[in-house]
Amino acid sequence: MRISDLRERLILSFGQEWAPSFSADIALSSLGSLTVNEALAKGHEAQEIWRAVCHEHPAQTEKYKY
């Protein structure tokens, strides 16, 4: 998965206004309490990050899960 695909799925799942804030502010425990942006900066794969988001926010990501 490309980073642009991850960003698009975040927008589709959380909305245009909320997705950037989610990426910057919400820590994901399955990524060692990193945010999406921090995980990307540390070299985590976009697919791994998306799976973590799906795991921790299943209701929001159901339509775009995998």
NORZICOR-V364314 format. One record per residue. N is the residue number from 1. BURIAL is 1 if it has 16 or more other C-alpha atoms within 10 Angstrom, else 0. D_FIRST is the distance of its C-alpha to the first C-alpha in Angstrom with 2 decimals. Layout:
# NORZICOR-V364314
N | BURIAL | D_FIRST
N | BURIAL | D_FIRST
This chain:
# NORZICOR-V364314
1 | 0 | 0.00
2 | 0 | 3.79
3 | 0 | 6.62
4 | 0 | 8.28
5 | 0 | 6.30
6 | 1 | 7.09
7 | 1 | 10.46
8 | 0 | 11.08
9 | 1 | 10.74
10 | 1 | 12.97
11 | 1 | 15.36
12 | 0 | 15.59
13 | 1 | 16.28
14 | 1 | 18.54
15 | 0 | 19.87
16 | 0 | 20.03
17 | 0 | 22.68
18 | 0 | 21.45
19 | 1 | 17.71
20 | 1 | 18.59
21 | 0 | 21.24
22 | 1 | 19.16
23 | 1 | 16.62
24 | 0 | 19.69
25 | 0 | 22.13
26 | 0 | 20.96
27 | 1 | 20.75
28 | 1 | 18.79
29 | 0 | 21.06
30 | 0 | 18.53
31 | 1 | 17.13
32 | 0 | 20.73
33 | 0 | 21.57
34 | 1 | 19.10
35 | 1 | 17.87
36 | 1 | 14.29
37 | 1 | 15.54
38 | 1 | 17.35
39 | 1 | 14.58
40 | 1 | 12.46
41 | 0 | 15.79
42 | 0 | 16.49
43 | 0 | 13.49
44 | 0 | 11.57
45 | 0 | 7.92
46 | 1 | 5.88
47 | 0 | 5.39
48 | 1 | 9.08
49 | 1 | 10.03
50 | 1 | 9.02
51 | 1 | 10.98
52 | 1 | 13.70
53 | 1 | 14.01
54 | 1 | 14.34
55 | 0 | 16.82
56 | 0 | 18.89
57 | 0 | 18.88
58 | 0 | 18.93
59 | 0 | 21.20
60 | 1 | 19.16
61 | 1 | 15.80
62 | 0 | 17.44
63 | 0 | 16.76
64 | 0 | 12.98
65 | 0 | 12.61
66 | 0 | 10.16
